[in-house]
Amino acid sequence: MEFRRIPGLPPYVFTIIDGLKIEARRAGRDVIDLGFGNPDIPSPDIAVEKLAEAVHNSRNHRYSASRGIPKLREAVADLYRRRFGVVLDPETEVINTIGAKEGFSHLMWVLLQAGDACLVPSPSYPIHIWGPYFAGADTRQVPIGDGEDYIGNVMEAWELGWPKPRVVVLSFPHNPTTACVEKADLQRLVDWAREREVVLVHDFAYAETAFDGWLPPSILECDGAKECAVELYSMTKSFSMAGWRVAFLSGNAEVVGALAKLKSYLDYGTFQPIQIAATVTLNEAQDFPLETNATYQSRRDALCDGLTRIGWDFPKPRGTMFAWAPIPEPYRELRSIEFAKLVVTECDVAISPGVGFGPSGDGNVRFALIENEQRIAQACRNLKRGLPKL
């Protein structure tokens, strides 16, 4: 049987390491999983309690509003005003999406088609590459990470490319490289995009996940941003609500309205009790992201300090729930898949090979901060034992 789009997808390399992890656990080995970025911190109690209450009301079992119930959109607008000093119209500049991946993917359908081009980071969270591809567009990868000026690289790639890209994807703090950006650089990009009628799509998944007192800026804080930019804010990491699938697209009213029109044909929105619980959580658990952030910072320190002690040293990330680590020099010839295989088989630690985020990531691996400090310390001891060349 012939399929469309599917044949162009490469093998999902993360399944290789996952398979080895499962095989080792079946053999009775204790594998510490620092691979898949699946938050282990429980969701806020108030979210769970309000969900249980709302789900018992049969009126909430009907189709919901695809755009999100009004009070939820108002809560998002209030969050942006409180956190970023950004004023949003909840009627025209905010829409609920069924997670950030759904919102991003369908947004690409709205903005791109065959013959169009899009600039995306490289290495990249996979959907940032494949979302434009599914829309039929040419995806052009732009270097990001240590020593790279992604903003400048975008401008250069746009000038050199043809046809001229109409969409630029960015995501700071960045998964997987943990690269961060300051507001002045975002302003530079906004000013540039307004002159060229380019749409900026900022995936702000780690808006609240930053360390050492640093606060990531929203692109919507920039002057003129609503003329050219939209931003995805998710409750997955900051409120530890990964499985709930609650995110929002905010910003340019025309783009938000176009996505709302498309989604009206595709879905009936998130289950209404989840929207109600998310609304109450945004309004009444405003400090919860600070608690999750403190946990991730403690785990970051445990991992980075532990790796430094065994001879694997790299700068501590300023944001995200990950660490992006260059493969240690004595093992550099293995590349990322073979090195990750070695780590899971010899050290009982699962990590993500960098090539899974694109070819430019092949010299790195990614650690996810999804275990407690004691387990992370054990992982470092396992790495010291299983990697004698360190």
N, C-alpha and C positions, 0 to 999 in steps of 0.2 A: 504494500500500500504506500502511495506517495503522500508526503506531508509538506506543508508549507512552513517556512521559518525554522522548524525544528532541525532539519538537516544541517543548517548553518551553525548550530550551537556546538561548541567544543565540549568534550567530556568535563564533567564537574569534578575537578581535581580533589575537592575536599572529601569526596566519597572514598577516595583511596585511603586516606588517613583514618577516616571514620570506620572503614571496614577492618583495618588493622587493630584499631582500638576495641572494636566489638569482639574480634577474634581473641585478643589477649584477655579480655574480661571473661570470656567463656572458658578460658584456660585457667581461670582463678587468679589472674594478676590484677593488682590494684592500679589501674591507669588513671592518672590525674589529668582531667580534660581541661586544657586551656586553649582549645581550638575554636569551637563554635561560640559566637558572641551572644549567648542566650542568658539573659540576666537571671540570677538565682535569688535576688533579694525579693521577698514577698511584696505584693502590691499593698498599698495603704489599707489599713483596716476599714477606714470610712468608705473606700471604694467597694470593698467586698460586702459590707453591711448594706449599703444603699442598693447595690445590685440585687442582693437577696430580697430586699423589700420591694423593689420595683418589679422584679420578675413575677411576684405573686399577684400583681395587678394585671388582670387579663386585658385591660385596655392597651397595655404596652406590648401585647403579642401581635399587634397588627403591623402592616407595613409602616416604616418610619419615613421621615423626610430624608431624601438623598443628600440634601445640602447640609443636614444636621439640624437638630431642633433649635429653635431660636435662643433658648437660654444657654445652650452649649456654645453657640457662636458668640453670644455676649460674654461668656466666661473667658473665651479665648481673647477677645478684644480687651477685656480687663487685664488679662495676664500681660499682653503686649504693652499696655499703657503703664502698668506697674513695673514691669521688669525692664523694658527697653525705652520707655518714653515715647512709644509709637501709638498714634491714634488710628484705629481701624473702624470702619463702618461694618458692623456685624452682618448687615443685610447684603452688602455688595462686595465686601473685601475679605470675607472669611468663608471657607467651606470645609466641612468635615470630610475626611477620606477614610477608607477602611485600611488604615495603616499607611505609612509613608511610601512603601513600595507600590501599592495600588495607586495611590495618588500620583506618584511620579510617572508610572507607566502610562496611565491614561492621559496625563498631561502631555506626554510626548505625542500621543495620537492627535491631540488638539493643535500642537504647535508645529508638527513635522509631518512630511510625507515623502514619497519617493522623489529624488532629485534635490531634496534639501540636505543641508549639512549641519552638524552639531559638534561643538567642542566639549570634550569631557576630560577629567583628570586621568593621568596614567602614572602609577597604578590606580585602580579604582574599585570601589564597591561595585560588584558585578552588574547590578541593575542600571547603574549610570551608563554603562556601555551598551547593554542589551535593550534597554528601554527605547532609545532612539532607533536601534536596529529593528526592533519589532514594528516601529512606525514606518519602516522603509527608508530611513534616512542614512546618510553617510556619517558614520561616527568617527571623528578625528581626535586622536588621543594626544593630550598636552601634558608634558612632564610636571610632576608635583613631588614635593618631599624635601628632604634635607638638601640645602644648597640651591633649591629652585625657587624662582619667583613666578608662581603660577599666574598671577595677574599679568605680569609682563609677557609671559609665554603665550597666554591667550591672545593678547593684542598682536603679537608677532605672527602667530598662527593664522589669525583672521586676515591680516594684511597679505600673507603669502598664499592663502588658499583660494580656490575657486571651484564651485560657486561659493560666494561669501556665506559663512555660517550664520544662521538666523537665531540660533539658541546657544547659550553658554551654560554649562552645568558646573556648579561649584558646591563644595561642601566643607565647611570649617566649623569646629575641629574635624579633621579629615580621617575617615576610615578607608584604607588601613594605615596610612603613613603617620597619623596623628599631627600633621602639619596644622598650624594655627595662623590666623590673620588678624590684623588690627583694623579698626574702623577706617583709618585714613586710606588703606589699600582698597577696601571695599568702595569707598567714595570715589577713588580713582577709576575703578571699574565701572561704577554707575555713570559717572560723567562720560566715559568713553562709549558706553552702550547707548546712552541717550542720543548721542550724535550719529550713531550708525543704525538705529532702530533694531538693535539686538535685544532679545529677551534673555534676562538672567534668571536662572532657576537655582535657588540656594537650598540644598538639603541640609537643614539645621537640626539633624538628629541628636547632636551632642550639645545642644544649646546650654544645658545646665551641667554638663559633665566636664569640668575644668578645675585645675588645681593651683595651689599656691597663691590663692587670692585673685587669680585672673578670671575675668568675666568675658566670655565670647560675645562679640557684637553681632546684632542682627543686621542683615543687609538693609532692612526697612528703616533703620536709623539714619541712613544716608539721605542727604538732600536730593530730592527728585527721584528717589528709588521707586515710588509707586508708578512712575511713568514707564518703567522698563523691567521691574523685578517682581518675582513672587518667591515665597519662602515656605518650606515644609517644616512644621514643628510637630514633633511626635511625643506622645506620653510613654513610649516604650522604655527608654533609658531613664529619663529624669524622674518619672513616677513609677518605674519598674512594673509597667503594665504591658509587657510584650505580647502576650497571647490575647489581649483585649482588642488589638488592632484599632487604635484610636490615634488619628493624626489630623492635621489641618493644613490647608493651603491658604496663605494670606498674601495680600499685596495688590497688584494691579487689578482693578475691577473688571476690565475687559477679559483678562486671562481667567480670573476666577469665574466669571459668568460663562465663559466658553466651556470650562471644565464642568460646571454645574449642568449645562445643557447636555453634554455628552453623557454624564453620569445618570441623568434622568432616563436615558435609554438603556443603561447597563445594570443599574442596581437600585434598591430601595433604601440604601443607607445601612449603617450599622444598627444592629438590634437595639431597639429603643431603651431597654433597661441599662445597656452599656453606656449609651449616651447620657442618660440621667446620672448614672454613677460617676461618669467622667466629669460632668458639670459640677457635681457636689465636690469632687476631689480637687478640681481646679480652684474652686472658691474657698474650700475649708481646710485643705491640706497644703497650703502654699509653701510651707517650710520643708515638705517631704523631700524635694530635690536636694536640699542642703544635707539631709541625712544620708541619702544614697551617695552623694558626692564625697562625703567624708569616708564612707566605706571604700569607694573606689580609690581614693587617694591613699588610704592606708594599704590597700592591696598593691597599688602601683609601687609604693615605697618598698614593700616586702619583696616584690619581684625584682625590681631594678637593683636594690641593695644586695639581694641574694645573688643575682647573676654577676654583679661586680665582684663580689667576694670569690667567685669561682673562676674569674678571668674573662667574663663575657660582659664587656662594658660598653654602654651607649647612653646618650642623653635621656633623662627621664621625660616622658611625654607631658605636655601641659594640658592635654585634654583627651577625651574619648575614654572608653573602657578597655583600651588595648595598649599594647607596647609593640612597636615595629622595630624588629631587631635585625641588624645585618648578620648574616651567617658568619660565625667566627672564622678567622683567617685559616686555621688548620683544617677546616672542613669546607672551605669555599668551593673547592672543585666539585663537590657533590651536587650543587644547585639545590633548589628549595624542596622539591618533591623527595629526592633521595635523602636529603638531610632530615626532613620531617619523618620519613620512614625509619631512619636510624634512631631518632629520638623516641619514637613510640615503641620500637622493638627493644632497644637497649636501655632506655631510661624510664619506661612506663609513663611517659608524658606525651599528651597529644597537643600538637600545635598546628597552625594553618600554614601551608606552603605559600610563599609570596607570589608564585606564578599564578595562583588561583585568582589574583586580582589584576592579571594582565602580564605580558612578557617582561615589562620593566620592573616587576616586583620580584623577579626570580632570584635575586641575590639576598632576599630577606625572608624572615618568617614572622608570623603575627601571634602574639600571646593575647588571650582574652582574660580579663580579670574577673573570672566567674567562680573562683574558689576562694575560701577564706585564707587568712594569713598563714595558718598552720599548714594547710595543704600546699600553699605556694612555697613555703619554706621546705616542705618535703620534696616538692618538684625540683627545687634548686639542688638539694642533696642528691636526688636521683640523676640530675644532669651532670653533676660533678663526677659521680660514679661511672656513668655510661659514656661520657665524652672525655676520655683520658688525655686527649691532645690539648685540652684547654689549659 
